Amino acid sequence: MHNTDAFVNWFRESSPYIHAHRNRTFVIYFGGEAMLDENLHNLIHDFALLNSLGIRLVLVHGIRPQIDQRLKAQNKQSQFHQQLRITNNSALQCVKESAGLVRVEIESLLSLGLANSPMSGARVRVISGNFVTAQPLGVLEGIDYQHTGKVRRIDSAAIHQQLDLGHVVLVSPIGYTPSGELFNLSAEQLATEIAVALQAEKLILMTEQSCISTQTGQLIAQMTSAETRHLIEHETQLAASAQCALKSAIYGCQAGVNRVHILNRKVDGALLIELFSRDGIGTLISSTEFEIIRPARISDIPGILELITPLIQQGYLIARSVEHLEINIKDYIVIDRDGLIIGCTALHKIGQQQAGLIACLAVHPEYQKAARGNQLLEQLYSKAKQQSLNKLFALSTQTMHWFKERNFQDSDFSALPAALQKSYNHMRNAKVLVHHL
């Protein structure tokens, strides 16, 4: 495909996500390592692009490597327990210096408006403030964490007020007490608490590696929060940072965040690919299943038509009108992949007989290699048994072998029930197949 064609197709496919994300609240965490990366400007440009598309953006940055650098320069050791820094007086001074420097650097980069650059004309307004009230973590397992704290309260009203004005809210991993004390916070945990307090549509955790299964070596594309908990319990070789991100995702989902995305920060453009393409590039975690098979609804009709129209044009399926779908919608089953209809089929009962017709079995071309057709067929078998049907017919012009591989047998026109014979299109000359339940 020519490059211009690829761009046009991608842009068109991204448009539903552009519409869906507008005026939604996203909280994005990225570690202090990102600030040391030579590709930092690309990440900042992506943040500016999200803001220009009308996304309400809260950025939460980390400062761990910056603190470590300052302590090392003073010949002092960084102390950690359970992945949390023990913040003594020396470390606290480094926390203050690091937070101030990183915040100012991010604000500076988001203020760039150079001509002939992605930031040209962006005019991003960045707001920081004392949005986080903290409290000391205290003594845990005999360890005094000193100036390390945890979130006590998020001033969600103040953050929403800034987001309503179109500002990007930038939050450093520090919190204050009513008495004026300052505490060092885990940036990842802080981002999660902010997402929960704002009831954000998405929490995006940009980590230092992808979420890879240690058993298969493959990227884990999506999980429910229950599946995530099972993964943590059974995959003991998971990196500690991955476990922290997954635990944050579970907490966020349970507390009302719709979607949590774990992305490898080192992949250039990961944020845009994840948010504006159908399958993304990271790990999506949600409280409910990302892809489900369910009975069709009237609201699914546009999606069904979009799916089957190319197959109708190629002669695989017969045309179906909106009116037909509305009348027969209870016969239909769909595969819903995060709001996109990627598969459908229907079971039409034939008159008063104990027989049914399998119709409109279709799976989106990009999703045909994961046995989704088999899953739809199993749903049809289950539905047929519920209706006490003992025989299923299929009429096919080009997919006969697919049905035969699933125990359908050749039949002929004379074997069809009278109602099907009456509606049979002889010009189409479809093959008759039958399966006995």
C-alpha angles and dihedrals in degrees: 000000000000115000092243091052091050091051093048092049092048092048092050092047091049094053096085089055093047089055093043095050098047112114091005122129117240124182113202125194122195127171129240088256088075090063090060094049120105089223093058091113090062091054091048090050089053091052090052091049092053089051092050089053090060099259115149100233131200115181121198115188131195127224105189099121091043091055091046091052093053094047090048091051087056091047090244127137125241109232123206137174124182090355091302125113119241098225111208124175094277092048091047091059089051089049091056094047094046095047092050095047096046093045092052091046092052092047089050093051092047089051095059113118103170117161116251091024131105088252094058109132093356097127094187113187111210121200126192128175150138094297094140127074111196140190131198118274087219126192116338124178088350093305118123107213090192108188095010110109145176133228116278099172140352118215092227094168092059092047092048089050091057092044090051087059091055095253125144109235114218117196126190120208096257131098136194134221124221087253091058100255119143126222133193112236136195103257092211093052090044092054090051093050091049091050090051094047092049092041086230120196091226139022111195118195112194104201134180095253140022121263099259126179108239089210099053102019088227131124113264101232100190143351140173117241089255091053089047091055090050090050093053092049096048106031098070093171095065113127113258091239090053091051091052091051092047093049090050089050092052092050092047094050093047091050095053109275106139099212135012118196123196110200134181103241092203093066106092110235093009091138094055095042091050096048102038106036130072099243103022125201105258140056117287118204123188138164090240130041116284092214122032139169111226143151112285123254131206088254089061094064096093089050093048091050092048089052099046102036095082089048091050090052090051092050097247094115136027118246118267124197126220087247091055091050093048092051095044101033092120088064092059131092123192139192106229114199105188092316097322118110104226098163140021143169139167139216114209115193111224111232114284093330127109090245136096140194121231107218141174098012104175138154125190110259092240092057103044098105101068102070093258090140088057090049091053091048091052089052089052092051090051092048091048092053091050088055092046093243117160101185134046125195128200127190113205138169100182111009101058094123092054089058093042090054086059097054099271113142132213114260134163142239094267090060092060118102113256093255091057093044089055094053096038114124106223091188088063092047094200119189116249118231129178135195123194115215 
